[in-house]
Amino acid sequence: MTKRGLPHPEHLRLGQVLSGVRSQLVHEQTGLMNAYPRTGPRAFPAEQLQVAIEALDQARMALEEAVVDEHPEVPRRRTTTRTKNIGRS
C-alpha cells in the first residue's frame, strides 16, 4: 500500500515548526560561538549545531519538494531555505 503523504495544511504547519527549530538552533549556535573559541575541541558543540542545521535544511527542502509533488493543485509560494554556513571560516 502506498502512503499518500501529508495533507497540505499539515505540510504548512510542519514547515513553520521546522523553521522555528532552525531559528532556535542558529540562536543557540551564535551564543556558543560568542562564548567559546571557533576552532579546537571547545568549538565542537557549535560545529555539531551546524551539522544539525544543515540536516534540518535538507529535510525542509525534501518536504518542499514533496508538497509540490503531493499537492500540484496548490499554487506554489516562493520559499527559501537558508543555507548560510554560520560559524564556518
N, C-alpha and C positions, 0 to 999 in steps of 0.2 A: 504494500500500500504506500502510495506516495503522499508525503505530508504536504499540505498546502502553503505553509509558511504563516506569517503573522498577518492579521488584519491591518489595514493601513493606519488606523488610529493607534494601534499598538506599536507600529514602526515609529510613528511620530513621538510617542511617549518614551520609547526606549532611546531614541536619538537624543532627546532632551536630557534624559538621565545620564547617558554616556558623556554628553557634552559637559554636564556639571561635574562628573567624576574627573574628566580630563582637566577642567579648570582647577579643581581642588589639588590634583596631583602636581600641576605646574606651580601652584601657590606653595605647596609644601616643598617642592624641589628648590624653589627660589630661596626659601628660608634656610634650607640646608646649605645651599651654595654660599649664602651670606655668612653662615656660621662656621663652615669648615673649608679647608683647602679644596681646590677644584681638581687636584691631582693627588695621587698616592692613596694609601689604604683608607684614609678618613674621607675620601671623596666617594667611596663605594656606595653609600646609601643614595646619594643624589644621582649617581650613574645608573643605579638599578631603577630609580624612578623614571629616568629617561627611557629605559627599556620598556617599562610598563606603559608609558605614554605612547611610545611607538606601536606597541601591541594594540593598545586601545584605538589608535588611529587606523590601524589595519582592519580591525573589527568594524569600526564605523564605516569605512569605505566599502567593505563587503556588504554591510547592511544597506548602504545607499544603493549599491548595485542590485541587491535583492528586491528592494522596494520597487525599483523600475521594472524588473522582470515580473514580479508578482502582481503589480498594480499598474499596467500600462495605461489604464483609463484615467489615472490621476495626473493632472498637469505637473510637470517637473518643476521644482523650485531649484534655483541655483544655490547649491550649498558648497561650502568649502570645509575641508578638514585640515586644520592647521597641522603642519608637519615641521615647523621650525625646530631645529635642534638646539634647544635651550641647554646651556651648560657645556656645550661642545666647543672645543677650540678649533 
